[in-house]
Amino acid sequence: MSDKPIIFSGIQPTGCSTLGNYLGALKNWVDLQNDYNCIFSVVDLHSITVRQDATALRKRCMDFLTQYLACGIDGEENIVFFQSHVSAHAELSWILNCFAYMGELNRMTQFKDKSAKHADNINAGLYTYPVLMAADILLYQTDLVPVGIDQKQHLELCRDIAIRFNGIYGDVFKIPEGYIPKEAARIMSLQDPTSKMSKSDPNVNGFISILDDPDTIKRKFKRAVTDSEGEIAFRDGKDGINNLLNIYSAVTGQSVEQSVNEFAGLGYGVLKERVAEAVIEELRPMQERYADLTKNKDYINKIYTEGAKRAGYMAAKTLRKVHRKLGYVDR
Ligand code: TRP
């Protein structure tokens, strides 16, 4: 890798990638790869904090990695790999557990949400999830972490742990910055536009999967929840319309204001149709590449094997430094 600054980001192989993930994360990553060395990981270790079916998980992990590549991430220029293939993640995670306070972890809103949702399985992994995320980031001396706004708290914890560790042992970790894309950071559910579009939404009409075919996309937008005012405007209280305008603007690259002007005087039906069309066109090239890639298993295999090798090399360097600082005898 050249000496460009380093980006690390991880995506959970749960559910399917949504339009929200695509506009909020994947699409940005593609732009970032020109200016940064990018390390992208399918965070399969994180995924078992909720129960998974083994066969389905294996398939989903492959699907996600393939989607990264289909979105235009260059797996040879960058590092794309499975988290479980680089054991340093689990190792550093243990160490950082000893530098994270229960009081800090108790405050994590995602933990509170998830334990409410999975009351029958509040496991310790769910609790220390943000520590593993910190390990992911700190292993690579990461400069920048592109994440959705919902991960901001975890990122701050990561910084706190790193600062604490450095305070005791000297400059071991680079303190990472968050990169939260301003536009389209929050694409909301089509069925409940007050909550984030989520791939784990049990109502499939709430989200657009990036692999949804054109008819499905049209149908889902047609059913999108709006309001009864009949006026296309962007303002508080018009969550459904705001969301559609946000999506349209993110996809077309124009400002929300421009979109509002474009639809002035038109009805909700037209808005829904045009948003659907724009989304279909946006996703089409990626979907075509995805179809090609799934036929080329050898290539995919080479990308993640090489990826893990290169990631492992970088991670080992940081872990060695940490071990020395802690006082472990050299291997
Ligand atoms: N927790 C992140 C999410 O749910 C996924 C993640 C794991 C991640 N490790 C990371 C994101 C490291 C950025 C950096 O979206």
Residues whose N, C-alpha, C, O or C-beta is under 5 A from the ligand:
A	BS01	LIG	F8 S9 G10 I11 Q12 V43 M133 D136 V145 P146 V147
